[in-house]
Amino acid sequence: MKLSFLISILLFATSLWATPHLPQSPSADVLEQIAIHNLQQAENDRALAESFSSDEDDAYSAFRNPSVFPFAEYEKTGYLFFNDDDYRGNIAANIKRTIASNLPDDVTLVIYTTSTNQNYLSNLRADYTKYIADDQLMILQVPRSGSNSFWTRDNLPLPVWTEGQFTLVDAKYYYNFEPDAFLVNLFQSLTTKHHYFFEGGNFITNSRGECIVVNRRRSYPGGISDTAAIPDAIFKNQYGCKKLTRFKHLKGIGHADEVVKFMTDDIIVTDTEAYVPTLRKLGYKVHLLPEPDLNYETYANALQVNNVLFVPSFGEAGDKKAVAVYKNLNLGLKIVTIPTRSLATRGQGGIHCITMNYPPVPMDGLAQALKGRVVH
């Protein structure tokens, strides 16, 4: 009896050790809390919307804003953001340095940090000026909040255009890292907020406002995903989605940028064959990427910065096939491959997850807005 009990304990411990920790994704307990919060928020919003209209079919009419359009990644980028953290074992350091080395000359690299140590900030600048011109680099010290700032795509506000004016959309982030107010001052932009938990990596769009999200699958008994609980109206009215497609969560942590990517308004790539019929029915020219060998690896998690496309590589046969797919789109892109296996296979994302594109909007009043926070 004691022996069998001991074996059971060892097997259980082994299973825990073998299961990868996925810090980019909420735990089951956190996901349950997010789902409860988002469902309650949806009920509150619907009740508010219905108070403006007696027509149930037009319940969200009070929130509609047809003048909002999302910013598509393949549009002109002026700033590329990422965090100074290279995560455990510096597994992202080479990814970030390769990006810095290959950024177009008209793009400013903005590295944000919560550190207040002047020696560290100076050394950070000195390190990156080995890879990028000094006048292309900005180091920003942002207020410390929450517990994680590594996944830039998830925790920074998403850019949209509101009546032609640059606007940042601020969602809740489950790690509570919220530098949004700082960025609003940085760009002198408008900001809109909603109270749903949502991660920017789960938002893919073209410039026409045709958006794709993935409804994260249930991760606990009776649970519902955080994204599935968010009403379509939030995406339509605040993110500028004129058409919203919700895909079933089939693999990965459940972000759209793991499985699909708009290359133009009409061209899309995906590594998920099950999505192809729907995408073609929507009128897109679909190109199928190969699937890598290991879990959480994906060639769809590429980053486009103007005429440069940064593509993940994993030391597998699929690497060349993926590059061929992107080249055969004939979009005139310079393709730079970056080894990302050490990051991706731990469930910690990829190139797209740890970066954020913003358009080339002016930084009026930057010195005044950020006094003491820009490291020169």
C-alpha positions as CSV (number, residue, x, y, z in Angstrom):
1,M,0.0,0.0,0.0
2,K,2.8,2.4,0.9
3,L,4.7,1.5,-2.2
4,S,1.8,2.1,-4.5
5,F,1.1,5.4,-2.8
6,L,4.7,6.4,-3.2
7,I,4.6,5.5,-6.9
8,S,1.4,7.5,-7.4
9,I,3.1,10.5,-5.8
10,L,6.1,10.1,-8.0
11,L,4.0,9.8,-11.1
12,F,2.0,12.9,-10.2
13,A,5.2,14.9,-9.5
14,T,6.7,13.7,-12.9
15,S,3.6,14.9,-14.7
16,L,3.9,18.3,-13.1
17,W,7.6,18.5,-14.1
18,A,6.8,17.4,-17.6
19,T,4.1,20.0,-18.1
20,P,5.5,23.2,-19.4
21,H,4.7,26.4,-17.4
22,L,3.1,28.9,-19.7
23,P,3.6,32.3,-18.2
24,Q,2.3,34.1,-21.3
25,S,-1.1,32.5,-20.7
26,P,-3.2,32.7,-17.6
27,S,-3.4,29.8,-15.2
28,A,-6.7,27.9,-15.0
29,D,-7.6,29.8,-11.8
30,V,-6.8,33.2,-13.3
31,L,-8.6,32.4,-16.5
32,E,-11.7,31.5,-14.4
33,Q,-11.5,34.9,-12.7
34,I,-11.1,36.6,-16.0
35,A,-14.0,34.8,-17.5
36,I,-16.3,35.7,-14.5
37,H,-15.2,39.3,-14.7
38,N,-15.7,39.5,-18.5
39,L,-19.1,37.8,-18.4
40,Q,-20.2,40.2,-15.6
41,Q,-18.9,43.2,-17.6
42,A,-20.8,42.0,-20.7
43,E,-24.0,41.8,-18.7
44,N,-23.4,45.3,-17.3
45,D,-22.7,46.7,-20.8
46,R,-25.7,45.1,-22.3
47,A,-28.0,46.5,-19.6
48,L,-26.5,49.9,-20.2
49,A,-26.9,49.6,-24.0
50,E,-30.5,48.5,-23.7
51,S,-31.3,51.5,-21.6
52,F,-30.6,53.6,-24.7
53,S,-32.8,51.6,-27.0
54,S,-36.1,49.8,-26.7
55,D,-35.2,47.8,-29.8
56,E,-33.4,44.6,-28.6
57,D,-31.8,44.1,-32.0
58,D,-30.3,47.6,-31.8
59,A,-29.2,47.3,-28.2
60,Y,-25.7,48.5,-28.9
61,S,-26.5,51.4,-31.1
62,A,-25.5,53.9,-28.5
63,F,-22.0,52.6,-28.6
64,R,-21.5,52.5,-32.4
65,N,-18.6,54.6,-33.8
66,P,-18.2,54.0,-37.5
67,S,-15.3,56.5,-37.7
68,V,-12.9,54.2,-35.9
69,F,-10.4,52.1,-37.9
70,P,-7.7,49.8,-36.7
71,F,-4.0,50.2,-37.6
72,A,-2.8,47.3,-39.7
73,E,0.7,46.0,-39.1
74,Y,1.6,46.2,-42.8
75,E,0.8,49.9,-42.9
76,K,3.6,52.4,-42.3
77,T,5.4,51.8,-39.0
78,G,7.1,54.7,-37.3
79,Y,8.0,53.1,-33.9
80,L,8.7,49.6,-32.8
81,F,8.4,49.0,-29.1
82,F,9.8,46.2,-26.9
83,N,10.7,45.8,-23.3
84,D,14.2,45.6,-21.9
85,D,13.6,42.2,-20.2
86,D,15.2,39.2,-22.0
87,Y,13.3,36.8,-19.8
88,R,14.7,33.7,-18.0
89,G,18.2,33.0,-19.2
90,N,18.2,35.9,-21.6
91,I,16.4,33.8,-24.2
92,A,15.1,36.8,-26.1
93,A,18.3,38.8,-26.2
94,N,19.4,37.6,-29.6
95,I,15.9,38.0,-31.1
96,K,15.8,41.7,-30.0
97,R,19.3,42.5,-31.2
98,T,18.6,40.9,-34.6
99,I,15.5,43.0,-34.9
100,A,17.4,46.2,-33.9
101,S,20.2,45.4,-36.5
102,N,17.7,45.1,-39.3
103,L,15.1,47.8,-38.6
104,P,14.4,50.2,-41.5
105,D,16.2,53.6,-41.2
106,D,12.9,55.5,-40.8
107,V,11.8,53.5,-37.8
108,T,12.5,54.5,-34.2
109,L,13.2,51.6,-31.8
110,V,11.7,52.3,-28.4
111,I,12.9,50.2,-25.5
112,Y,10.8,50.7,-22.3
113,T,12.0,49.7,-18.9
114,T,10.8,50.1,-15.3
115,S,14.4,50.4,-14.0
116,T,15.4,53.7,-12.4
117,N,19.1,52.8,-12.2
118,Q,21.0,55.4,-14.3
119,N,24.0,53.1,-14.9
120,Y,21.7,50.4,-16.1
121,L,19.8,52.8,-18.4
122,S,23.1,54.1,-19.8
123,N,24.4,50.6,-20.4
124,L,21.2,49.6,-22.1
125,R,21.6,52.4,-24.6
126,A,25.3,51.6,-25.1
127,D,24.5,47.9,-25.7
128,Y,21.8,48.7,-28.4
129,T,23.8,51.4,-30.2
130,K,26.0,48.5,-31.3
131,Y,23.1,47.4,-33.4
132,I,21.2,50.5,-34.3
133,A,22.0,54.2,-34.9
134,D,21.9,56.3,-31.8
135,D,19.3,58.7,-33.3
136,Q,17.0,55.7,-34.1
137,L,17.0,54.6,-30.4
138,M,14.9,55.8,-27.5
139,I,15.1,54.3,-24.0
140,L,12.0,55.1,-21.9
141,Q,11.6,54.6,-18.2
142,V,8.0,53.8,-17.4
143,P,6.3,53.6,-14.0
144,R,6.5,50.2,-12.3
145,S,3.1,48.4,-12.2
146,G,2.0,44.8,-12.2
147,S,4.3,41.9,-12.5
148,N,5.2,41.4,-16.1
149,S,6.1,43.7,-19.0
150,F,7.8,41.2,-21.3
151,W,4.9,40.5,-23.7
152,T,4.7,43.9,-25.3
153,R,2.0,42.9,-27.8
154,D,-0.2,41.8,-25.0
155,N,0.3,44.6,-22.4
156,L,0.6,47.8,-24.5
157,P,-2.5,49.6,-25.8
158,L,-3.5,48.8,-29.4
159,P,-3.4,51.7,-32.0
160,V,-6.5,52.8,-33.9
161,W,-7.6,55.8,-35.9
162,T,-10.6,57.8,-34.6
163,E,-11.8,60.3,-37.2
164,G,-8.2,60.3,-38.5
165,Q,-6.6,60.9,-35.1
166,F,-4.2,58.5,-33.5
167,T,-5.9,56.7,-30.5
168,L,-4.8,54.1,-28.1
169,V,-7.3,51.4,-26.8
170,D,-6.6,50.4,-23.3
171,A,-7.8,47.0,-22.1
172,K,-7.2,45.3,-18.8
173,Y,-4.2,43.0,-18.6
174,Y,-4.1,40.1,-16.2
175,Y,-0.6,40.8,-15.1
176,N,-1.7,44.4,-14.3
177,F,1.2,45.9,-16.2
178,E,-0.4,49.2,-17.4
179,P,1.9,51.8,-18.9
180,D,-1.0,53.2,-20.9
181,A,-1.2,56.7,-19.4
182,F,2.5,57.1,-20.0
183,L,2.1,56.3,-23.7
184,V,-0.8,58.6,-24.1
185,N,1.4,61.4,-22.9
186,L,4.2,60.2,-25.1
187,F,2.2,60.4,-28.3
188,Q,-0.2,63.2,-27.2
189,S,-2.9,60.8,-28.3
190,L,-6.5,60.2,-27.5
191,T,-7.3,57.1,-25.4
192,T,-10.3,54.9,-25.0
193,K,-10.7,52.3,-22.3
194,H,-12.8,49.2,-21.7
195,H,-12.9,47.0,-18.7
196,Y,-12.5,43.6,-20.2
197,F,-9.4,41.5,-19.9
198,F,-7.9,41.2,-23.3
199,E,-4.4,40.5,-24.8
200,G,-3.2,42.4,-27.9
201,G,-1.7,39.2,-29.3
202,N,-5.2,37.9,-29.8
203,F,-6.0,40.7,-32.3
204,I,-5.2,40.5,-36.0
205,T,-6.6,43.1,-38.5
206,N,-6.3,44.5,-42.0
207,S,-6.7,48.2,-42.8
208,R,-10.4,47.8,-43.8
209,G,-11.2,46.8,-40.2
210,E,-11.7,43.1,-40.8
211,C,-10.5,41.6,-37.6
212,I,-9.7,38.1,-36.3
213,V,-9.6,36.8,-32.7
214,V,-9.4,33.3,-31.2
215,N,-11.9,32.2,-28.6
216,R,-9.6,30.5,-26.1
217,R,-10.8,27.0,-25.3
218,R,-12.1,26.1,-21.9
219,S,-9.3,25.5,-19.4
220,Y,-11.3,24.5,-16.4
221,P,-14.6,22.6,-15.7
222,G,-17.5,24.7,-17.0
223,G,-15.3,27.6,-17.9
224,I,-15.6,30.0,-20.8
225,S,-12.7,31.8,-22.4
226,D,-11.8,35.4,-21.7
227,T,-12.2,36.5,-25.3
228,A,-15.4,34.6,-26.0
229,A,-17.1,36.6,-23.2
230,I,-16.2,40.0,-24.9
231,P,-19.2,41.3,-26.9
232,D,-18.7,41.9,-30.6
233,A,-19.7,45.6,-29.9
234,I,-16.4,46.2,-28.1
235,F,-14.4,45.1,-31.1
236,K,-16.6,47.0,-33.5
237,N,-16.8,50.3,-31.6
238,Q,-13.5,50.6,-29.9
239,Y,-11.1,48.6,-32.1
240,G,-12.8,49.7,-35.3
241,C,-13.7,46.2,-36.5
242,K,-16.2,46.4,-39.4
243,K,-16.2,42.6,-39.6
244,L,-15.2,40.3,-36.8
245,T,-14.2,36.6,-37.2
246,R,-13.9,34.4,-34.1
247,F,-12.0,31.2,-34.6
248,K,-12.1,28.2,-32.4
249,H,-9.0,27.7,-30.2
250,L,-7.3,24.6,-31.8
251,K,-3.7,24.9,-30.6
252,G,-1.2,27.1,-28.8
253,I,-2.0,29.4,-26.0
254,G,-5.0,30.8,-27.9
255,H,-3.8,34.0,-29.6
256,A,-4.7,34.9,-33.2
257,D,-1.1,35.9,-33.9
258,E,0.0,32.3,-33.4
259,V,-2.2,31.1,-36.3
260,V,-3.1,33.8,-38.8
261,K,-1.4,36.9,-40.3
262,F,-2.7,39.6,-42.7
263,M,0.0,40.4,-45.2
264,T,-2.2,42.9,-47.2
265,D,-5.9,43.7,-47.1
266,D,-6.6,40.6,-49.1
267,I,-3.7,38.2,-48.5
268,I,-3.5,36.2,-45.4
269,V,-1.2,33.3,-44.2
270,T,-2.1,30.6,-41.7
271,D,-0.6,27.4,-40.4
272,T,-4.0,26.0,-39.5
273,E,-5.7,24.1,-42.3
274,A,-9.0,24.0,-40.5
275,Y,-9.3,27.8,-40.8
276,V,-8.7,27.9,-44.5
277,P,-12.3,27.3,-45.7
278,T,-13.6,30.1,-43.6
279,L,-10.9,32.5,-44.7
280,R,-11.5,31.7,-48.4
281,K,-15.2,32.1,-47.9
282,L,-14.5,35.6,-46.5
283,G,-12.8,36.4,-49.8
284,Y,-9.1,36.2,-48.8
285,K,-6.3,34.7,-50.8
286,V,-5.0,32.2,-48.3
287,H,-1.5,30.8,-48.2
288,L,-0.8,27.8,-45.9
289,L,2.4,27.8,-43.8
290,P,4.0,24.6,-42.7
291,E,3.5,23.5,-39.1
292,P,6.7,23.2,-37.1
293,D,7.6,20.0,-35.2
294,L,7.0,21.1,-31.6
295,N,4.1,22.6,-29.6
296,Y,3.9,26.4,-29.5
297,E,6.2,26.9,-32.5
298,T,4.6,28.8,-35.3
299,Y,5.8,30.6,-38.5
300,A,2.7,32.8,-38.4
301,N,4.1,34.7,-35.4
302,A,6.2,36.8,-37.8
303,L,6.7,40.6,-37.5
304,Q,6.5,43.1,-40.4
305,V,8.1,46.5,-40.0
306,N,7.6,48.3,-43.3
307,N,9.6,46.4,-45.9
308,V,11.2,44.0,-43.5
309,L,9.6,40.7,-42.4
310,F,11.1,39.0,-39.4
311,V,10.3,35.2,-39.6
312,P,10.7,32.7,-36.8
313,S,13.0,29.7,-37.5
314,F,13.4,26.5,-35.4
315,G,16.2,24.5,-37.0
316,E,13.7,22.3,-38.8
317,A,12.8,21.4,-42.4
318,G,9.8,23.7,-42.2
319,D,12.0,26.8,-41.9
320,K,12.9,26.9,-45.6
321,K,9.3,26.1,-46.6
322,A,7.9,28.9,-44.5
323,V,10.4,31.4,-46.0
324,A,9.4,30.2,-49.5
325,V,5.7,30.8,-48.7
326,Y,6.4,34.4,-47.6
327,K,8.7,35.0,-50.6
328,N,6.1,33.7,-53.0
329,L,3.7,36.4,-51.9
330,N,5.8,38.7,-54.1
331,L,5.4,41.7,-51.7
332,G,8.9,42.9,-52.1
333,L,9.8,42.2,-48.4
334,K,13.3,41.7,-47.1
335,I,13.0,38.5,-45.0
336,V,15.1,38.1,-41.9
337,T,14.9,34.8,-40.1
338,I,15.5,34.6,-36.3
339,P,16.0,31.4,-34.3
340,T,13.1,31.4,-31.7
341,R,12.9,27.8,-30.5
342,S,14.2,28.5,-27.0
343,L,11.4,31.0,-26.5
344,A,8.5,29.4,-28.4
345,T,8.8,25.8,-27.1
346,R,8.5,27.1,-23.5
347,G,5.2,28.7,-24.3
348,Q,6.7,32.1,-24.0
349,G,5.7,33.5,-27.4
350,G,7.7,34.6,-30.3
351,I,8.8,37.6,-32.4
352,H,5.4,39.1,-32.7
353,C,4.5,38.6,-29.1
354,I,7.4,40.6,-27.7
355,T,7.1,43.6,-30.0
356,M,4.5,46.3,-30.9
357,N,4.2,48.5,-34.0
358,Y,2.9,52.1,-33.9
359,P,2.4,54.4,-36.9
360,P,4.7,57.4,-37.5
361,V,2.7,59.9,-35.5
362,P,4.3,63.0,-34.1
363,M,5.6,63.1,-30.5
364,D,4.7,66.8,-29.9
365,G,5.7,68.0,-26.5
366,L,7.8,65.0,-25.8
367,A,10.4,66.7,-23.6
368,Q,7.6,68.2,-21.5
369,A,5.5,65.1,-21.3
370,L,8.4,62.8,-20.4
371,K,10.7,65.1,-18.4
372,G,13.3,62.9,-16.6
373,R,12.1,59.7,-18.2
374,V,14.0,59.8,-21.5
375,V,17.5,58.5,-21.4
376,H,19.6,60.3,-24.0
